[in-house]
Amino acid sequence: MSTAADIRIALDLPDEESQALAQFVKRVTWSAMRECAVDEAECYQIRAAINKLQSALADAGYAPR
């Protein structure tokens, strides 16, 4: 059985886009994620990825209240 390895994604964004993205991932709702997912399991995966993105943005100084 094959397991997926973690990957690193490097991304350069202007300040305004970083702030907007941080606001978006803070505000996106479960319902919006569920609409884009094929099933509930994928929705949980999307939420987990968004949580990691929020952490990376916060580490870079973009953590909206």
MODELLER restraints for C-alpha pairs under 7 A, 6 or more apart:
rsr = mdl.restraints
at = mdl.atoms
rsr.add(forms.Gaussian(group=physical.xy_distance, feature=features.Distance(at['CA:18:A'], at['CA:62:A']), mean=6.95, stdev=0.5))
rsr.add(forms.Gaussian(group=physical.xy_distance, feature=features.Distance(at['CA:19:A'], at['CA:62:A']), mean=6.00, stdev=0.5))
rsr.add(forms.Gaussian(group=physical.xy_distance, feature=features.Distance(at['CA:22:A'], at['CA:54:A']), mean=6.57, stdev=0.5))
rsr.add(forms.Gaussian(group=physical.xy_distance, feature=features.Distance(at['CA:22:A'], at['CA:57:A']), mean=6.47, stdev=0.5))
rsr.add(forms.Gaussian(group=physical.xy_distance, feature=features.Distance(at['CA:22:A'], at['CA:62:A']), mean=6.13, stdev=0.5))
rsr.add(forms.Gaussian(group=physical.xy_distance, feature=features.Distance(at['CA:22:A'], at['CA:63:A']), mean=6.51, stdev=0.5))
rsr.add(forms.Gaussian(group=physical.xy_distance, feature=features.Distance(at['CA:22:A'], at['CA:64:A']), mean=6.60, stdev=0.5))
rsr.add(forms.Gaussian(group=physical.xy_distance, feature=features.Distance(at['CA:23:A'], at['CA:64:A']), mean=6.22, stdev=0.5))
rsr.add(forms.Gaussian(group=physical.xy_distance, feature=features.Distance(at['CA:25:A'], at['CA:50:A']), mean=6.50, stdev=0.5))
rsr.add(forms.Gaussian(group=physical.xy_distance, feature=features.Distance(at['CA:25:A'], at['CA:54:A']), mean=6.66, stdev=0.5))
rsr.add(forms.Gaussian(group=physical.xy_distance, feature=features.Distance(at['CA:33:A'], at['CA:43:A']), mean=6.02, stdev=0.5))
rsr.add(forms.Gaussian(group=physical.xy_distance, feature=features.Distance(at['CA:34:A'], at['CA:40:A']), mean=6.75, stdev=0.5))
rsr.add(forms.Gaussian(group=physical.xy_distance, feature=features.Distance(at['CA:34:A'], at['CA:43:A']), mean=5.44, stdev=0.5))
rsr.add(forms.Gaussian(group=physical.xy_distance, feature=features.Distance(at['CA:37:A'], at['CA:43:A']), mean=5.32, stdev=0.5))
rsr.add(forms.Gaussian(group=physical.xy_distance, feature=features.Distance(at['CA:57:A'], at['CA:63:A']), mean=6.53, stdev=0.5))
